Amino acid sequence: MARRCAISGKGPMSGNNVSHAKNRTKRRFLPNLRTVRITLEDGTTKKIRIAASELRTLKKDS
């Protein structure tokens, strides 16, 4: 399963681990995904994976 937000489309980003000696190695920044149940218009429920930041935005708007 892809590490991607179902609503905003956020996915992994890449960057560097930087040591005290300024040595750089590649690393990944993964989105903070949460599995949430949503109720559809026909009354059924479905699980989707959305980012925690998007969940906060949805709670703010409602």
N, C-alpha and C positions, 0 to 999 in steps of 0.2 A: 504494500500500500504506500502510495506516495506521501511524503511529508509536506502536504500542501493544504492551506486553508480553503475550505469549500466556498466561502463567501468572498474574502478579499484576495485570494490567490497567492498569499504570502508563502514563500518556500525557503529552502536553505540558502544562506549567503556564504561567501567564502572570504577569508581574511588570513591574518597571520597571528601565530603565537609569537610574542616578542619576549625574549629572556632579558635578564638584567644586562647581559653582555651584548644586547641588540642582535642576537641570532634570531633569524626569522624562519619559521616552518609553517606550512599551510595548515589551516584548520577550517572547520565549518561552524557557522552560527545557525542553529536549528530554531524554527519558530516554536513558540510555546503553545502546542496544540492541546485542545480539550475535546473530549467526546461529549456531545450534547444531544438530548432527545428533543426533537421539534415535532409539533403537531401540524399536519398538513390540512388543507381545506376540506378534504373528504373525511376527516376524523382519524385517519391512521397516523401512527407515529413513525419517525425515521431517525436514525442516529446519523449525525454528521460530525465531522472533525473541523472545528474552527479555532482560530487563534484566540488567546486569552484577551488580547487587546481589542479584537473584534467583538468578543462577548461583552466587554465593558461598554463598548459603543452601543451595542444593541440594548443593553439595560438602561443606558442613559436616555436613549430615544423613546423608550416605552414609558 
